[in-house]
Amino acid sequence: MDNVSVVRVFTLSGMNETTNYKLAIFSITLLYYCMILFFNISVIAIIILDEDLHEPMYILLCSFCVNGLYGTTGFYPKFLLDLLSPAPEISYAGCLLQAFVMYSFACCELSNLAVMAYDRYLAICRPLHYHSVMSKRRLSQLVCFSWLTPFCAFSINVGLTSRLKLCGANLQKLLCVNWVIVKLTCSDADTFSNQAVSYIIILFYFFHGVFVIWTYMHIIRTCVRSKDDSRKFMQTCVPHFISMTTFIVVIFFDLMYMRFGSRDLPQGFQNFIAIEFLLIPPLLNPLIYGFKLTKIRNRILLLIHGGRK
């Protein structure tokens, strides 16, 4: 293929591994996606409907769960349709859109985690200044930062990808990601801008991680000196720490494998590595926050007992 205008449709050859188990995988995936929708929407609804939960920590959690819905909606419906299709394909425009959603979801997750770490730092290390610093205006700015920064960054990245000349239309994946599309480029010289922007974005979000580590160093140092702060840490920071660690680990494996991994591994294992960031965090996050945060857990128990009556 000489140029990008020839590529109208990409073939998702990563789906070939599912040929003999499509019905079983479809049923399990549909159930799993319904669970993700149910738990995330439940946490969001509880926070929105209960005025006692209209506090910065819970509003940031609500944003966190909305992002989980955003990312999984960019993958699961299309994947379920592909399981019912004899020849899984995705249009060129649809592929770019899915790549944008996947990357912006991942970076929005990191931004949300950084903002939530900042909120916990203020609540535990600077409690007397918490309400003055974490005002409604500041909270709105932080939420906008969490969403708009990834959107702007990857609009540029995907925009650069759309201008590349491609010499292939076969994606060995279950979904579209920007780096896989870039690897289909006819000339490596054309990818310099994409790689430069990608490394800048990676560096930017690396500093997110450094910031989170810095906040936790201060939080732990403060909590060691106070039993009340230690209790607050166990209740509100442990869920955040679990979410952050889980997401960073799965993203790290995905990035390392995408860049340096061997193609000799079984396709099923490659598929799992490619989508684990869409499997584990979106379901784990609402569960650990729902059961660990006392106010949300009490609202859930109240709804359950009220429903039984």
ChimeraX attribute file (.defattr): number of C-alpha atoms within 10 A of each C-alpha:
attribute: neighborCount
match mode: 1-to-1
recipient: residues
	/A:1	12
	/A:2	11
	/A:3	14
	/A:4	18
	/A:5	12
	/A:6	13
	/A:7	16
	/A:8	12
	/A:9	15
	/A:10	20
	/A:11	18
	/A:12	20
	/A:13	17
	/A:14	18
	/A:15	23
	/A:16	18
	/A:17	14
	/A:18	15
	/A:19	11
	/A:20	9
	/A:21	10
	/A:22	18
	/A:23	13
	/A:24	12
	/A:25	15
	/A:26	18
	/A:27	12
	/A:28	12
	/A:29	18
	/A:30	16
	/A:31	12
	/A:32	15
	/A:33	20
	/A:34	12
	/A:35	14
	/A:36	25
	/A:37	19
	/A:38	14
	/A:39	19
	/A:40	25
	/A:41	18
	/A:42	16
	/A:43	23
	/A:44	20
	/A:45	12
	/A:46	18
	/A:47	21
	/A:48	15
	/A:49	10
	/A:50	11
	/A:51	9
	/A:52	10
	/A:53	15
	/A:54	14
	/A:55	15
	/A:56	19
	/A:57	18
	/A:58	22
	/A:59	19
	/A:60	22
	/A:61	22
	/A:62	22
	/A:63	18
	/A:64	26
	/A:65	26
	/A:66	17
	/A:67	22
	/A:68	25
	/A:69	19
	/A:70	16
	/A:71	22
	/A:72	20
	/A:73	18
	/A:74	19
	/A:75	19
	/A:76	18
	/A:77	13
	/A:78	16
	/A:79	19
	/A:80	17
	/A:81	11
	/A:82	19
	/A:83	21
	/A:84	12
	/A:85	11
	/A:86	9
	/A:87	13
	/A:88	19
	/A:89	22
	/A:90	20
	/A:91	13
	/A:92	19
	/A:93	13
	/A:94	15
	/A:95	19
	/A:96	20
	/A:97	17
	/A:98	22
	/A:99	24
	/A:100	24
	/A:101	23
	/A:102	26
	/A:103	20
	/A:104	24
	/A:105	24
	/A:106	19
	/A:107	22
	/A:108	26
	/A:109	26
	/A:110	23
	/A:111	23
	/A:112	24
	/A:113	24
	/A:114	25
	/A:115	22
	/A:116	24
	/A:117	24
	/A:118	18
	/A:119	21
	/A:120	24
	/A:121	24
	/A:122	19
	/A:123	20
	/A:124	21
	/A:125	19
	/A:126	14
	/A:127	13
	/A:128	11
	/A:129	11
	/A:130	16
	/A:131	14
	/A:132	10
	/A:133	15
	/A:134	19
	/A:135	12
	/A:136	13
	/A:137	9
	/A:138	13
	/A:139	19
	/A:140	15
	/A:141	11
	/A:142	21
	/A:143	19
	/A:144	11
	/A:145	16
	/A:146	24
	/A:147	19
	/A:148	13
	/A:149	15
	/A:150	23
	/A:151	19
	/A:152	11
	/A:153	18
	/A:154	22
	/A:155	16
	/A:156	15
	/A:157	22
	/A:158	21
	/A:159	13
	/A:160	16
	/A:161	21
	/A:162	17
	/A:163	13
	/A:164	20
	/A:165	21
	/A:166	22
	/A:167	17
	/A:168	19
	/A:169	19
	/A:170	16
	/A:171	21
	/A:172	18
	/A:173	19
	/A:174	24
	/A:175	25
	/A:176	24
	/A:177	22
	/A:178	22
	/A:179	17
	/A:180	17
	/A:181	23
	/A:182	22
	/A:183	15
	/A:184	17
	/A:185	19
	/A:186	18
	/A:187	13
	/A:188	10
	/A:189	8
	/A:190	16
	/A:191	18
	/A:192	10
	/A:193	12
	/A:194	20
	/A:195	14
	/A:196	12
	/A:197	16
	/A:198	18
	/A:199	11
	/A:200	13
	/A:201	16
	/A:202	13
	/A:203	12
	/A:204	11
	/A:205	18
	/A:206	12
	/A:207	12
	/A:208	19
	/A:209	18
	/A:210	11
	/A:211	16
	/A:212	20
	/A:213	14
	/A:214	14
	/A:215	20
	/A:216	17
	/A:217	12
	/A:218	13
	/A:219	23
	/A:220	17
	/A:221	12
	/A:222	18
	/A:223	18
	/A:224	11
	/A:225	10
	/A:226	11
	/A:227	11
	/A:228	11
	/A:229	18
	/A:230	17
	/A:231	12
	/A:232	16
	/A:233	21
	/A:234	13
	/A:235	15
	/A:236	16
	/A:237	23
	/A:238	16
	/A:239	22
	/A:240	21
	/A:241	15
	/A:242	15
	/A:243	21
	/A:244	21
	/A:245	11
	/A:246	17
	/A:247	22
	/A:248	16
	/A:249	11
	/A:250	19
	/A:251	18
	/A:252	13
	/A:253	15
	/A:254	20
	/A:255	14
	/A:256	10
	/A:257	15
	/A:258	17
	/A:259	10
	/A:260	9
	/A:261	13
	/A:262	10
	/A:263	11
	/A:264	7
	/A:265	9
	/A:266	10
	/A:267	18
	/A:268	14
	/A:269	9
	/A:270	21
	/A:271	17
	/A:272	14
	/A:273	19
	/A:274	22
	/A:275	18
	/A:276	16
	/A:277	24
	/A:278	24
	/A:279	19
	/A:280	15
	/A:281	21
	/A:282	28
	/A:283	21
	/A:284	18
	/A:285	24
	/A:286	26
	/A:287	17
	/A:288	15
	/A:289	22
	/A:290	21
	/A:291	15
	/A:292	17
	/A:293	17
	/A:294	13
	/A:295	15
	/A:296	19
	/A:297	16
	/A:298	13
	/A:299	16
	/A:300	17
	/A:301	12
	/A:302	12
	/A:303	13
	/A:304	11
	/A:305	10
	/A:306	9
	/A:307	8
	/A:308	7
	/A:309	6
